[in-house]
């Protein structure tokens, strides 16, 4: 924005030359860590800039150095976890993100990435728990209205939808039902008629498995209200 451009202009920099600015930053931070090898913030920020340059080996080394200096440095665990996620090294990502959460339980966004990591590891129980905790810590605990940005809304819908379907296949009706209802509660609208039908079919099916037949009938009535020829 204009404020950033004004601040950069003070140093003779232009936002359009982002990579040049990154390279300048790398050189400055390399000088910092040379002069002060235990300056953990310089190591961490150097890792961030190496990430922007896709120099993954260098960034991992920088975060490792931060953790040698201060093992509870949340940003190093967090940034390293994101790097492992990018490389699909899910177990390493899990360990880094879990440590980031231990170091700072209030860093709510860690829970979302941790849920994504568990999901890709096939650990649906912990994935659902992490996403549930993320939504609770982000809105419910603070008494805030549900107001995710469009990308977060879409991500939450898709992950709860897919978890619900998988838990249904595993014949775990209570958790499946909860995940599917959470998918509906996101209010996400960009869903195909086929996906919408499957969603409500699975909700009804799991209600029946839980002997909640009257509730299942109400779901079928909602489906018929949308298409009375169904």
N, C-alpha and C positions, 0 to 999 in steps of 0.2 A: 504494500500500500504506500501512500504518499509519505507517511511518517518514516517508514523504513528507508525509502529512497532518500529522504532528507538526511537521515542519520548516516547513511552510507556515503552521501555526497561530502560530508565533513572530512572524510578520509580519502577523498578522491576515488571512491569506488562506485560502481554502477551495478544495480541488481541484475542486469542482463548478463553480466559476466560472473555468474554464480560459481562456475568451476574454478575460475581464476581466484575468486575470493576464498574458496575452499583450500586451494593450494597455498595461498598466503597464510591462511589460518594454520595449516599443517606446519609450515615453516616456523611460525611464531611459537606454536606449542612444542615443537621439537626443541626449540631453543630453551623454552621454559623447563622442560624435563631434563635437559642437559645441565642447566644451572641448579635445578632443585629436583633430584631424582625421586623424592618422596612426595611430590606435589600431585596428590591423587586426582584433583579436578582437571589438571592439565592432561594427565593420562586418559581420563574418561572422555574429555572433549576431543582429544586426539583420536580416540576410537570412533567417536561419532563422525568425525570428518573422514576417517578412513572408510567408514561405511558408505558415505556419500560418494566416495571414489571406487566403491566395490572392491576395496583392498581388504578382503575378509580376513586373511591371515594376519595382517597388521592390526586390524581392529580387535581381533580376538586376543592378540598379544597385549594390546593396550589395556583391555578390560581385565585380563589376568593380572597385570601389574597393579591395577587399582586394588584388586582383591587381596593381593599380597600385602599391600599397605594397610588396607581396612576391609576386612572380610564382610562387614555389615554394610558396605556402601551399596545402597539400594539401586542406584542408577546403573552401576556396572553390571549387577546381576540382571537387571531389567533389559538393558541394551544387549547384553550377551544372549539372553533368552530370545530376544527378537531375531538376532543373527542366526541362532540355531534353528528357529522356526523357518526362516527363509531358506535354509539348507535342508529342511525336512529331517533334521536330527532331533526327533521328537523327545527322546528320553533325556538328552542333554538340555533341551529347551525346558522340559518339565522341571528339572533340578534347579536351573537358573531362576525360573519364574517363581517357583516355590520359595526359594531363598529371598527373592525380591519382596514377596508378600510377608515373609517372616520379618524382614528388615523394616518394612513399612506397611502394616496392615491397612492403612488408610489410602494406599495407592490403588484405587478401585479398578483402574483399567487393566491392572495385572490379571485380575480375575477373568476378564474376557479372553485374553490371550492364553491363559492357563486352561480355560475351558476348551478353546480351539485345539490346544495341544493334546489334552486328554482325549478329545473326540478322535483325533487322528491316530492316537495310540489304540483306539478301540475300547477305551475305558469309559463306557457310557455313564456309569454311576458318578464318577468323579467329574466328568464333563458337565453333566446336568447340575450337580451340586455347585460347581464353579459359576456356571451361568446364572443359576438361581441366586447365588450370593452376590453376583455382579449387579443384577437388577435390584435386589433388595438394598444393597449399599448405595447404589446410584440414586434411587428415587424413594423407595418406601421408608427406609430408615430416617431419611431427611424430611419426610412429609411432603415431598415434592410431587407434582402431577407427572404422569407418564408423558415424557416429551423427548424421545430419542430423535437424533438426526436421521434423515432418510436411510443413510447407509447402515447405521446401527440397527434401525428397525428391520431392514431387510435381512441383515445377518442373523439377528435374533430369531426372526420368523423361520428362516431356512434351517438353522441349527435345531430349533425345537421341533420343527416339522419332521426333519430326518431322524432325530433321536426318537420321536414318538413312533414313527414307522418301524424303526429297528427294534425298539423295546416291545412293540406289538408282536413282531415276528418271533421274539424270544419268549413270548407268552408271559410278559410281566405287565399285566393290565393296569395296576395302580400307577406305576411310574410312567407308563406309556400315556395313560389318560391325562396325567398332570402335564406332561410335555406337550401334548396336542392342544390342550386348553390354553397353555401359555403361548403357543403359536398363534392361536386365534386372538388372544388378548393383545398381541402386538399391534393389531389393527392394520397389518400390511395388506394392501389392496391389489398389488400386481401379481395375482395368482391366476393360473389358468382354470377354466371350469373343471377340467379333469382332476387337477390337484385339489381344488376345493371339494369336489365330491369325495375323493379318497380321504381327505382330512376328516370330514364329518362321518363318513362310513366307519373309519377307524375309531372315532370317538364313541359312536354307538356300539360298535363291536366290543370295545373294552368295557363299556358300561354293562353290557350283557354278561361278560365274563365275571364281573364283580357283583352279579345278581341285582343290578340296578335297572331292572327292566322298564319301569315307568319313565325313568330319565332317558333311556335309550329311545323309547317311543316318541318323546318330545323332540329328540334330535331328528328322527325320521320325519316327524311332522314339519319341522323347519325345512328339511330337504324337499318335501312335497310342496310346500308353500312357494318354493323357488321354481319347481317344475312339477306340475300336477300330473304329468304323463309319465313320471318316473315310476 
